[in-house]
Amino acid sequence: MILPYPHHGDRVVAYLLPVWTRLPSAGRGGVAAAVLAVALVTLVVVTRVRRSRSGPLRHPRTRRPAGPVDTTWFTAHTLDGFPEEAVRATLRTPTAPSRERLYAAWVLATHTQGTDAVWLEKNLALPADAAHLITDAAEARRREMSARETHDTQARDRDCPD
């Protein structure tokens, strides 16, 4: 390694570290090659570690194909009961989520168990007020549908005794 040695009058003189000057000139090339090889390997390892830790640079994993879509989730009555006016009243900011994201939250809340307001906030980036309105309305719709099915079943049993 060559370092400038400024304490030699008005001239700058190069100062070689003692380790480098003590090596025979024939061995200096081998030492330099070894140092370069170690630096290159270190650079490659550090680059790979940093790439594996950063999300966007990671290669996407091959995913299993999704199963068939349950088309009963998407009918003419899918959005029945959606609290659009109440949700719109809570979202008067320029960064409000899109209507499509709100509808997706509604479909998930009405058709999947375990989809609560916290899950919607976290996974769909919805404001807390909107997520709670959607999950509360979805639960009310679920109870209403269950009560209607129970009523229909009881009426059918009365009309068709075995």
N, C-alpha and C positions, 0 to 999 in steps of 0.2 A: 504494500500500500504506500502510495506516495502522498506525503503531506507537505504543504508549503511551510517553509521555515523562514519567518519574517525577520529574525534577529541577526541578520548578516549585513549590516550597513544599510545602504539604500537599495540593495538588490534583493529579490526574492529568490531563494535557493530551495530546491526540492530536498526534502528530508525523507529518507527511506527508513522504515521501521527496521530494527535490528534483526528481527526474525527473517525478513525477506532477504536481507543482505548476507546473512550467514549461510543461506542455502547455496549450493553450487549452481552455477548458471544452467547446467543441464537439467537439474531437478526442479527448477522454477516452473517450467511448462507443465509438468505433471501435477504440481501443487495447485497451480492456477486452474487446470482442468478439473481437479477434484473439487475445488471450491465452487466453480461454476456448476458442476453437476449437482452438488448439494443444494445450491441456491435454486436451481431449476426444479428439482424434486420438491423442495419446500414450497415453491410457488404453485406447483400443480396440486399438491395436497391442500394447501390453504384455499385455493380456488374451488376445488371440489367440495370442501366442507362448507364454504360460504354459499355455494349454489344449492347444496342440499338443504340448507336451512332457510333459504328465501323461497317464499311461496310461488311468486309468479314465474320464476325460472325453472321450477320443477316440472319435469315431464308429466303429463297427465297419465294417471293410472288407467289401465284398460278396465272398463267396468262391464259388469254383466249386463246384457240387455234387459231393459225393464220388462216386466210382465205386461200382459194385455191391459189396456186401459178400461176401467169400469165406466162404461158410457152412461150408466144410470146417474152418475154425478152431474151430467150436463144435459139437462132437459129444459123444456120450456118453463118449468117451475123452479129451476135451480136458485134463482135470486129472490124467490118469494120470501118475504120477511126480512130482507136485507135493510138495515136501518140507514138508508142513504141520507136522509135529511139530517139526522142526528150526527152522523159521521162527518158530513160536509160542514156542519156548524163548528166542529172541533178542528177542522183543517183549513184554517184561513191564512196559512203561511205560504210563501213562495216555494218552500221546500217540502210541501205536502206530497205524500206518496200518490202514485198514479191510480186512476180508477181501476185499472187492470190488477194492480197489486191488492187493492181493497177487495175486489171480487175474488181473487185467489185466496185471500185470507178467509172470506166468507165460505167458500167451497170447502176449504180444509177444516174450518171450525164446525161446519154442519155434518161432515161425512167421516171425520176421523176422531177416534177416542184419544185423549191426552193432549189435544191441541188447545192449550189455554192461552190467556192473554200474554203471559210472559214469553211463551214460545213464539207467538206471532210477533211480539216486539223484537225479539232476538233474531229470528230467522227471516222475517220479511221487512225488518226495519220500519215498523209502524210505530207511531206515537202511542203512548200508554192509554190515553183516553179513547182513541179509535179502536185499539185492540180490545179493550174492555167492553166497549159498546158492541162490537162484532161478536165476541164470545158470549156475552149475556143474551143477545138476540138469538144466536144460534142455539143456545141451551133452551131458551123458551120455545123455539121452533121444534127442537127435538122432543121436548115434553108434549107439545101439541100434537105432533105426528104420532107419538106413542099412544097418547090418549085416543086419538082418532082410530088408530089400528085396533086398539082394545075394544072400542065401541063397535067397530065394524065386525069384529070377531064375535062379540057377544050377540049382536043382532043376527048374524048368520047362524049362530048356534040355536037361537030361538026359532028362526024360521025353518030350519031343517033339523028337526030332532031325529036322532038315530033310532 
